[in-house]
Amino acid sequence: MLAVVKANAYGHGLAEVVPRAAEVVEWFGVHTAEEARQIRRLGLKIPVLIMGFVPPSELYDLDCNHHVVVSSLQSLEWIGSYRKRTGVALPIHIKVDTGAKRQGISVDALPKLFGFASQQSIDVVGVASHFANIEDTIEHEFARVQLQRFHEALEVVRRELRELPPYIHASCSAAALLFRETDFTLARVGISMYGHWPSRETRLSWSMEHQGDGVNLQPVLTWKTLVGQLQPVARDESVGYGRTWTARRPSQLAVIPVGYADGYSRALGNRGRVLIRERSAPVVGRVCMNILMVDVTDIPDVSIGDEVVLIGRQGDEEVQVEELASLSDTINYEFLARLSPAISRSIV
C-alpha cells in the first residue's frame, strides 16, 4: 500500500499525515524530490516514490530508499550522472503511457530504455502506468483498454529483463475501489485515503458493483475559524468589493478572517455557506484575499469569537468539500490541495 501525500498531503498537512499513515502503509508517494526530502526530515525511512518530473537541479540528498518514476532517456542520463557523482543508486520505476498522454513512454520504446538503463548500471525495480478515464465515467471500456495495454507492456518488460521487477503498479483510488486487478504488487491510494470519493461517478459505479463490501469513506478534515467582527447593514446598503450584494432588509453580517489566499475560493462569493451555531449562514459579497462576510441575520445571539465551520460538521449540519468544489466549478482534489500551508493544522 502506497499512500499518496503529494501537494501537502492533499492539503491536509504533510507533517501531520505522514507519521500516522506510516503506521498502516509501506510506501509514500510524492510529486517532487523536495517532498521526499521533507518526509526524510520527519525521521521516517520507509520507501518514497517520487512520481513527478525531477530535473537535475533537484537530484541531491536522495538515498536508495527514494524511488524515482522515469519517463525518458534524458531522465535516465541525469540519474546515471547522479550515481557517478554520489555513489547512490536510485531505484527506477519506468512509466508506461497506456493512453493518458501525460508522463510515460510508449511500449515500443521500452527495449531502448531498458538497454540504456543497463549500460548506466541503473536498477529498474518497477513498472507503472496511470488511468485516463476511470473516475469521470461509469463506462470503463477505455480503462480496460489501458489495462490490456499495460499487460502487453509487462510482457515486453519480461522479455527484456527475463522476469518482472518487484513493483508493478497502476491503481489510483478509483481503480483500487472498482478494479482490484489493477493493484498488481503496489497499490497507490490518494483521495480516498482522506475520506473522499474520487467522483460521484466512482461512488455510483462502486454502489452498483460492490454493494456490501464495507467501504465507508469519511472525510478526516474539518476547517474552522472564528467570527472576527459583527457588521450591521441597513436596507439597500451594498457589501464588499464591486458592491455585488445589497441588503434587502436591515441585516447583521459576520466578518470571517478567511479568504481566497487561504484556499476559500473567490468563486464562492454570494454562493457558499458556512456553519455558525449549528445553522447555515450564506456568504454575501465577494470573497476577499483574507476576509469573507456571511449573513447571520436569522441566527440568534451570534458573537465575536463564535466558532465558524467552513468544511465539516457542526451539530446536524454539514458543509462538504464536494459542495464547495461544485459551486467553485472544480473538484474536491483541487479545493483540498489549495488549502494554504500557512493555516495551522491540529490532530484531533
C-alpha positions in Angstrom: 0.0 0.0 0.0 1.4 3.4 -1.1 -0.2 6.5 0.5 -0.1 9.4 -1.9 0.9 12.5 0.1 1.8 15.0 -2.6 0.5 18.6 -2.5 0.9 18.8 1.2 -1.0 15.5 1.7 -3.8 16.8 -0.5 -4.0 19.9 1.7 -4.2 18.1 4.9 -0.6 18.7 6.0 2.3 16.5 5.2 3.9 16.7 8.7 0.5 15.8 10.3 -0.5 13.0 7.9 2.8 11.1 7.3 3.7 9.9 10.8 0.2 8.5 11.3 -0.1 7.0 7.8 3.3 5.3 8.4 1.6 3.1 10.9 -0.5 1.4 8.3 1.2 1.8 4.9 4.5 0.5 3.5 5.2 3.3 1.0 4.6 7.0 0.4 4.1 8.7 -3.0 5.0 12.3 -3.7 5.4 14.5 -6.8 8.7 16.2 -6.1 12.1 15.4 -4.7 11.7 18.2 -2.2 8.5 16.5 -0.8 10.6 13.3 -0.5 13.3 15.2 1.5 10.6 16.6 3.7 9.4 13.1 4.6 13.0 12.2 5.5 13.3 15.2 7.7 10.4 13.8 9.7 12.6 10.9 10.6 10.9 8.2 8.5 12.9 5.7 6.5 10.2 3.8 4.5 10.4 3.9 0.7 9.2 7.1 -1.0 8.2 7.1 -4.7 8.8 10.4 -6.5 6.2 10.3 -9.2 6.8 13.7 -10.9 9.4 15.1 -13.2 12.8 15.5 -11.4 15.2 18.0 -13.1 19.0 17.5 -12.4 19.0 20.5 -10.1 16.7 18.5 -7.7 18.9 15.4 -7.6 20.5 15.9 -4.2 20.2 14.4 -0.8 18.3 11.4 -2.2 19.2 7.9 -1.0 18.5 4.4 -2.1 15.0 4.5 -0.4 14.0 7.2 -2.8 12.5 5.6 -5.9 12.0 7.7 -9.0 9.5 7.4 -11.8 11.2 7.8 -15.1 9.6 8.6 -18.5 12.5 9.5 -20.7 16.1 8.7 -21.7 17.1 12.1 -20.6 15.9 11.5 -17.0 17.9 8.2 -17.0 21.0 10.1 -18.0 20.6 12.5 -15.2 20.1 9.7 -12.7 23.1 7.9 -14.1 25.2 11.1 -13.6 23.9 11.3 -10.0 25.1 7.8 -9.3 28.6 8.5 -10.7 28.8 11.7 -8.7 27.4 10.4 -5.3 27.6 6.6 -5.5 23.9 6.5 -4.7 21.9 4.1 -7.0 18.4 5.5 -7.1 15.9 2.7 -7.8 13.9 3.4 -11.0 10.2 2.8 -11.9 9.5 3.0 -15.7 6.3 4.9 -16.5 4.4 3.4 -19.5 1.9 5.6 -21.4 -1.1 3.4 -22.0 -3.4 6.2 -23.2 -3.3 9.2 -20.7 -0.7 11.0 -22.8 0.9 12.6 -19.8 4.0 11.1 -18.4 5.2 7.9 -19.8 6.9 6.3 -22.8 5.4 4.1 -25.4 5.5 0.3 -25.3 7.7 0.3 -28.4 10.3 2.5 -26.7 10.7 0.1 -23.7 13.6 -2.0 -25.1 15.7 1.0 -25.8 15.1 2.4 -22.4 15.9 -0.8 -20.6 19.1 -1.2 -22.7 20.2 2.3 -21.7 19.5 1.6 -18.1 21.6 -1.5 -18.2 24.5 0.4 -19.8 24.3 3.0 -17.0 24.0 0.3 -14.3 20.7 1.8 -13.2 18.4 -0.5 -11.2 14.9 -0.8 -12.7 12.7 -2.1 -9.9 9.3 -1.1 -11.0 6.9 -0.5 -13.9 3.9 1.8 -13.7 1.0 3.3 -15.6 -1.9 5.6 -14.9 -5.5 5.7 -16.0 -7.0 8.5 -18.0 -10.7 7.9 -17.6 -11.6 5.8 -14.7 -13.1 8.5 -12.4 -15.3 10.6 -14.6 -17.5 7.9 -16.1 -19.5 4.9 -15.3 -18.4 3.3 -18.6 -14.9 1.9 -18.1 -14.1 0.5 -21.5 -11.1 2.8 -22.0 -9.8 1.8 -18.6 -9.9 -1.8 -19.6 -8.2 -1.0 -22.9 -5.4 0.7 -20.9 -5.2 -2.3 -18.6 -4.7 -4.6 -21.6 -2.0 -2.3 -23.0 -0.3 -2.4 -19.6 -0.3 -6.2 -19.6 1.2 -6.0 -23.1 3.9 -3.7 -21.8 4.6 -6.1 -18.9 5.3 -8.9 -21.5 7.9 -6.7 -23.2 9.4 -6.0 -19.8 9.5 -9.7 -19.0 11.3 -10.4 -22.3 13.9 -7.6 -21.6 14.6 -8.5 -18.0 13.7 -12.2 -18.1 11.4 -11.6 -15.1 9.2 -8.7 -13.9 10.5 -6.2 -11.4 9.1 -6.5 -7.9 7.0 -3.3 -8.1 4.2 -3.3 -10.7 1.5 -0.6 -10.1 -1.3 1.2 -12.0 -4.0 1.8 -9.5 -5.3 5.1 -8.2 -8.1 5.4 -5.6 -10.9 4.8 -8.2 -9.1 1.8 -9.7 -8.4 0.3 -6.3 -12.1 0.7 -5.4 -13.5 -0.6 -8.6 -11.0 -3.0 -10.2 -8.8 -4.8 -7.7 -6.9 -6.4 -10.5 -5.2 -3.1 -11.0 -3.5 -3.4 -7.6 -0.7 -5.7 -9.0 2.1 -5.6 -6.4 1.7 -2.0 -5.2 -1.5 0.0 -4.8 -1.4 3.8 -4.9 -4.2 5.3 -2.9 -4.7 9.1 -2.8 -8.0 11.0 -2.3 -9.9 8.1 -0.8 -7.3 7.8 2.0 -8.5 11.2 3.2 -12.1 10.0 3.2 -13.3 11.4 -0.2 -14.7 9.6 -3.2 -12.7 10.4 -6.4 -16.0 11.4 -8.1 -19.8 10.9 -8.0 -19.3 8.5 -10.9 -16.9 6.4 -8.9 -19.2 6.2 -6.0 -22.1 5.3 -8.3 -20.1 2.6 -10.0 -19.0 1.2 -6.7 -22.5 1.1 -5.3 -23.7 -0.8 -8.4 -20.9 -3.3 -8.5 -19.6 -3.7 -4.9 -22.6 -3.4 -2.6 -21.9 -4.8 0.8 -18.1 -4.9 0.8 -17.9 -2.5 3.7 -16.2 0.6 2.2 -17.3 3.7 4.2 -15.3 6.8 3.4 -15.4 9.6 6.0 -13.6 12.9 5.5 -10.9 13.4 8.1 -10.5 17.2 7.6 -12.6 19.9 9.3 -11.7 23.6 8.6 -12.7 26.0 11.3 -12.3 29.7 12.1 -13.9 32.3 14.3 -16.3 35.3 13.9 -14.0 38.3 13.7 -16.5 41.1 13.7 -20.2 41.8 13.5 -21.3 44.4 10.9 -24.8 45.9 10.8 -26.0 46.7 7.3 -29.0 48.9 6.6 -31.6 48.1 3.9 -30.3 48.9 0.4 -26.7 49.2 1.6 -24.2 47.2 -0.5 -21.5 44.9 0.8 -17.9 44.3 -0.3 -15.8 44.8 -3.4 -17.8 45.6 -6.5 -20.9 46.0 -4.4 -22.2 42.6 -5.6 -24.7 42.1 -2.7 -27.2 44.6 -1.4 -29.3 44.1 1.7 -33.0 43.8 1.1 -33.7 44.3 4.8 -31.8 45.5 7.8 -29.1 42.8 8.2 -26.4 41.6 10.5 -23.2 40.3 8.9 -20.4 38.3 10.5 -17.0 39.1 9.2 -14.8 36.0 8.9 -11.0 36.2 8.8 -10.6 33.7 5.8 -10.3 34.4 2.1 -9.0 33.1 -1.2 -5.4 33.4 -0.1 -6.3 30.7 2.5 -7.9 28.5 -0.2 -11.5 29.6 0.2 -12.4 30.1 -3.5 -13.3 33.5 -4.7 -16.0 31.8 -6.8 -17.9 31.2 -3.6 -18.9 34.8 -3.2 -22.7 35.0 -3.0 -22.8 31.2 -3.4 -21.1 29.5 -0.5 -22.2 29.0 3.1 -20.6 28.4 6.5 -21.9 27.0 9.8 -22.4 29.1 12.9 -24.3 28.0 15.9 -25.3 24.8 14.0 -27.0 26.8 11.3 -26.1 27.8 7.7 -25.0 31.3 7.0 -24.7 32.3 3.4 -21.6 34.1 2.0 -22.5 37.6 0.8 -20.5 39.8 -1.3 -17.2 38.9 -2.9 -14.7 36.7 -1.1 -11.6 38.8 -0.4 -8.0 37.8 -0.1 -8.2 37.2 3.7 -11.8 38.1 4.5 -15.3 37.0 3.7 -18.7 38.1 5.0 -21.8 35.9 5.9 -25.3 36.9 6.7 -26.3 35.9 10.2 -29.5 38.0 10.5 -31.6 34.8 11.1 -29.1 33.2 13.6 -29.8 34.5 17.1 -27.0 35.5 19.5 -24.0 35.3 17.2 -21.0 36.8 19.0 -17.5 37.7 18.1 -15.3 34.6 18.7 -18.0 32.1 17.8 -16.8 29.0 16.0 -17.3 29.0 12.2 -17.1 25.8 10.3 -16.0 26.2 6.7 -15.7 22.5 5.9 -17.1 19.8 8.2 -19.9 19.2 10.7 -21.5 21.4 13.3 -24.4 19.8 15.1 -26.6 18.1 12.5 -25.4 20.4 9.7 -22.5 19.7 7.4 -20.6 21.6 4.6 -18.8 19.1 2.4 -15.8 19.8 0.3 -17.7 18.4 -2.7 -20.4 21.1 -2.3 -17.9 23.9 -2.2 -15.9 22.4 -5.1 -19.0 22.1 -7.3 -20.0 25.7 -6.5 -16.5 26.7 -7.5 -16.7 24.8 -10.7 -13.9 22.5 -9.7 -13.3 19.1 -8.0 -12.7 18.1 -4.4 -9.0 17.3 -5.2 -8.3 21.0 -6.2 -10.2 22.5 -3.3 -8.3 20.5 -0.8 -4.9 20.8 -2.4 -5.2 24.6 -2.5 -5.8 25.0 1.3 -2.9 27.2 2.3 0.0 25.5 4.1 0.1 28.6 6.3 -3.1 27.5 8.0 -2.4 25.8 11.4 -3.3 22.1 11.4 -4.1 20.1 14.6 -4.7 16.4 15.1 -7.9 15.7 17.0 
